[in-house]
């Protein structure tokens, strides 16, 4: 009986070890696939997190795999960690490309219309095309620089990026009041407009990106919580960027104005001083001639 128990225990132990090895190989392959998906934006962001030890990084996932191998955590915990890393990398890449898209649409609109209000038709005409182009181009470049074969020209991904980019571009164009305060020399107004523009653009672009993913990706299930989280994160980051841009533009304009005013003032003073000196010399010269003539 003792021999039977010992044999059974050994058999169970061997099975458990074999299962652990198989699961570990699965987790390793899943993590490798996530790493391969990272293009230049994803890799830069991951390197930043590893350098400053913030957020989930590839190194953190490797550490979790070692913990699973040692039996310190469960398979589900290790798998969830890798999946969270994958989601966060995707959301950050989308966030960065959304910001680039919004900035490009705002710049195009401001150059075309100045800092005044922009109608819906004008936004669709100018903002939507530039938004679609920039978002699709940025994401295509991201995929072209990863380690996944034939991923760059994925038609489904390009279609998603064109749709979300067009919406982000049009929204950004309508909200392009970043520079309105600069005309009046009001720094707080400029920051406020920049933040307002960023919040609205970020919220719409974040929501649109998530909804297109949920609609076109088979492995993405719609979740209200994920939608709210993505929308809020995009709104917060884009709003912060918008405020900085608004304040930065005002600061540059103010600095340029001060430099120009200072330069003009100095030049004016120099001219006046030179004129005064010249007049004084002339008067003294004439007085000297009159004295000698007498």
C-alpha positions in Angstrom: 0.0 0.0 0.0 2.8 2.3 0.9 4.5 1.6 -2.4 1.3 2.3 -4.3 0.9 5.7 -2.6 4.5 6.6 -3.3 4.1 5.6 -6.9 0.9 7.6 -7.2 2.5 10.6 -5.5 5.5 10.5 -7.9 3.2 10.2 -10.8 1.1 13.2 -9.7 4.3 15.2 -9.1 5.7 14.4 -12.5 2.4 15.4 -14.1 2.3 18.7 -12.1 5.9 19.5 -13.2 5.1 18.6 -16.8 2.0 20.8 -16.7 4.0 23.7 -15.2 6.6 23.4 -18.0 3.9 23.3 -20.7 2.2 26.4 -19.2 5.5 28.2 -18.8 6.3 27.6 -22.5 2.8 29.0 -23.4 3.3 32.1 -21.2 6.8 32.6 -22.7 5.4 32.4 -26.2 2.6 34.8 -25.4 4.9 37.3 -23.9 7.2 37.0 -26.9 4.3 37.7 -29.2 3.5 40.8 -27.3 7.1 42.0 -27.5 7.2 41.3 -31.2 4.1 43.6 -31.7 6.0 46.6 -30.4 7.1 49.1 -33.0 9.2 52.2 -32.5 6.6 53.9 -30.2 6.0 50.8 -28.1 9.7 50.0 -27.7 10.5 53.6 -26.7 7.7 53.6 -24.2 8.8 50.2 -22.7 12.4 51.4 -22.5 11.2 54.5 -20.7 9.3 52.5 -18.1 12.2 50.1 -17.6 14.7 53.0 -17.2 12.6 54.9 -14.6 10.9 51.8 -13.1 7.3 53.0 -13.8 4.3 51.0 -15.0 4.3 47.5 -16.4 7.3 46.6 -18.6 8.6 43.6 -20.4 11.2 43.1 -17.6 8.3 42.9 -15.1 6.6 40.2 -17.2 9.9 38.2 -17.3 10.1 38.5 -13.5 6.5 37.2 -13.2 7.3 34.2 -15.4 10.2 33.3 -13.1 7.9 33.5 -10.1 5.4 31.2 -11.8 8.2 28.8 -12.6 9.1 28.7 -8.9 5.5 28.2 -7.9 5.2 31.6 -6.2 2.2 32.7 -8.3 -0.5 30.9 -10.3 -0.8 30.5 -14.0 -3.8 32.8 -14.1 -1.9 35.5 -12.3 1.1 35.3 -14.7 -1.3 35.3 -17.7 -3.2 38.3 -16.5 0.0 40.2 -15.9 1.1 39.6 -19.5 -2.3 40.6 -20.9 -2.3 43.8 -18.8 1.1 44.7 -20.2 -0.2 44.1 -23.8 -3.3 46.3 -23.2 -1.3 49.1 -21.6 1.2 49.1 -24.5 -1.6 49.2 -27.1 -3.5 52.0 -25.3 -0.3 54.1 -24.9 0.5 53.7 -28.6 -3.0 54.8 -29.5 -2.9 57.7 -27.1 0.4 59.0 -28.6 -0.8 58.7 -32.2 -4.1 60.3 -31.2 -2.2 63.3 -29.8 -0.1 63.6 -32.9 -3.3 63.4 -35.0 -5.0 66.1 -33.0 -2.0 68.5 -33.1 -1.7 68.0 -36.9 -5.4 68.7 -37.4 -5.2 71.8 -35.2 -2.1 73.1 -36.9 -3.7 72.7 -40.4 -6.9 74.4 -39.3 -5.2 77.3 -37.6 -3.1 77.9 -40.7 -6.2 77.8 -42.8 -8.6 79.8 -40.6 -6.6 81.5 -37.9 -7.8 81.2 -34.4 -11.5 81.8 -35.0 -14.3 79.4 -34.8 -14.5 76.5 -37.3 -17.8 75.1 -38.7 -18.6 71.4 -39.0 -18.3 71.4 -42.8 -14.9 73.1 -42.7 -13.8 70.6 -40.0 -14.8 67.7 -42.2 -13.0 69.3 -45.1 -9.7 70.1 -43.4 -9.5 68.2 -40.1 -10.9 64.8 -41.1 -8.6 64.1 -44.0 -5.4 65.2 -42.2 -6.5 63.3 -39.1 -7.1 60.1 -41.1 -3.8 60.5 -42.9 -1.7 61.1 -39.8 -3.3 58.4 -37.7 -3.1 55.8 -40.4 0.5 56.8 -41.3 1.7 56.8 -37.7 0.2 53.4 -36.9 1.4 51.9 -40.2 4.9 53.0 -39.3 4.6 51.5 -35.9 3.6 48.2 -37.4 6.3 48.4 -40.0 9.0 48.7 -37.3 7.8 45.7 -35.3 8.8 42.0 -35.6 5.5 40.6 -37.0 5.7 39.5 -40.6 3.3 41.3 -43.1 1.8 43.4 -40.4 2.5 46.9 -41.8 -0.2 46.9 -44.5 -2.9 45.1 -42.5 -6.1 46.5 -44.3 -8.3 46.0 -41.2 -5.9 48.0 -39.0 -5.5 50.7 -41.6 -9.3 51.0 -41.9 -9.7 51.3 -38.1 -7.0 54.0 -38.0 -8.5 55.9 -40.9 -11.9 56.0 -39.2 -10.7 57.0 -35.7 -8.2 59.4 -37.2 -10.9 61.2 -39.2 -13.1 61.6 -36.2 -10.1 62.8 -34.1 -9.1 65.3 -36.8 -12.6 66.7 -37.3 -13.1 67.1 -33.5 -9.7 68.8 -33.2 -10.5 71.2 -36.0 -13.8 72.2 -34.4 -12.1 72.7 -31.0 -9.0 74.4 -32.3 -9.3 77.5 -30.1 -5.9 77.0 -28.6 -4.6 80.3 -29.8 -7.6 82.5 -29.2 -6.3 83.9 -25.9 -3.0 84.8 -27.5 -4.6 87.5 -29.6 -5.8 89.2 -26.5 -2.6 88.6 -24.5 -4.5 86.5 -21.9 -2.4 83.6 -20.6 -5.1 82.0 -18.5 -7.5 82.1 -21.5 -4.9 80.5 -23.7 -4.3 77.7 -21.2 -8.0 77.2 -20.6 -8.7 77.0 -24.4 -5.8 74.5 -24.8 -7.1 72.3 -22.0 -10.7 72.4 -23.3 -9.6 71.5 -26.8 -7.4 68.7 -25.5 -10.1 67.3 -23.2 -12.7 67.2 -25.9 -10.4 65.8 -28.6 -8.9 63.2 -26.2 -12.2 62.0 -25.0 -13.6 61.6 -28.5 -10.4 60.0 -29.9 -10.1 57.6 -27.0 -13.7 56.5 -27.2 -13.6 56.2 -31.0 -10.4 54.1 -30.9 -11.9 51.7 -28.3 -15.2 51.4 -30.2 -13.5 50.6 -33.5 -11.3 48.0 -31.8 -14.4 46.4 -30.2 -16.3 46.5 -33.5 -13.5 45.1 -35.8 -11.3 43.0 -33.6 -12.5 39.5 -32.8 -10.5 39.2 -29.6 -11.8 42.5 -28.1 -15.1 42.3 -26.2 -17.0 45.5 -25.5 -16.8 46.5 -21.9 -18.3 49.7 -20.5 -15.6 50.0 -17.8 -12.8 49.7 -20.4 -14.5 52.3 -22.6 -14.8 54.7 -19.7 -11.2 54.1 -18.6 -9.8 54.6 -22.2 -11.9 57.8 -22.7 -10.9 59.3 -19.3 -7.2 58.5 -19.8 -7.1 60.1 -23.3 -9.1 63.1 -22.1 -6.8 63.7 -19.1 -3.5 63.3 -21.1 -4.7 65.3 -24.1 -6.1 68.0 -21.9 -2.8 68.4 -20.0 -0.9 68.5 -23.3 -3.4 71.1 -24.6 -2.9 73.3 -21.6 0.8 73.1 -21.9 0.6 73.9 -25.6 -1.7 76.9 -25.0 0.5 78.3 -22.2 3.7 77.6 -24.2 2.3 79.4 -27.3 1.4 82.4 -25.1 4.8 82.3 -23.4 6.6 82.3 -26.7 4.4 85.1 -28.1 4.9 87.1 -24.9 8.7 86.5 -25.0 8.9 87.5 -28.6 6.8 90.6 -27.9 9.0 91.6 -24.9 12.2 91.1 -27.0 10.8 93.1 -29.8 9.6 95.9 -27.5 13.0 95.9 -25.7 14.9 96.1 -29.0 12.6 98.9 -30.3 13.0 100.8 -27.1 16.8 100.4 -27.1 17.1 101.5 -30.8 14.8 104.5 -30.2 16.9 105.6 -27.2 20.1 105.2 -29.2 18.7 107.3 -32.0 17.5 110.0 -29.6 20.8 110.0 -27.8 22.8 110.2 -31.0 20.6 113.0 -32.3 21.0 114.9 -29.1 24.8 114.5 -29.1 25.0 115.6 -32.7 22.9 118.7 -32.0 25.0 119.6 -29.0 28.2 119.3 -30.9 26.8 121.4 -33.7 25.7 124.2 -31.3 29.0 124.2 -29.5 30.8 124.3 -32.8 28.9 127.3 -34.0 29.5 129.1 -30.6 33.2 128.4 -30.9 33.3 129.9 -34.4 31.4 133.0 -33.3 33.9 133.5 -30.4 36.9 133.2 -32.7 35.4 135.6 -35.2 34.9 138.2 -32.6 
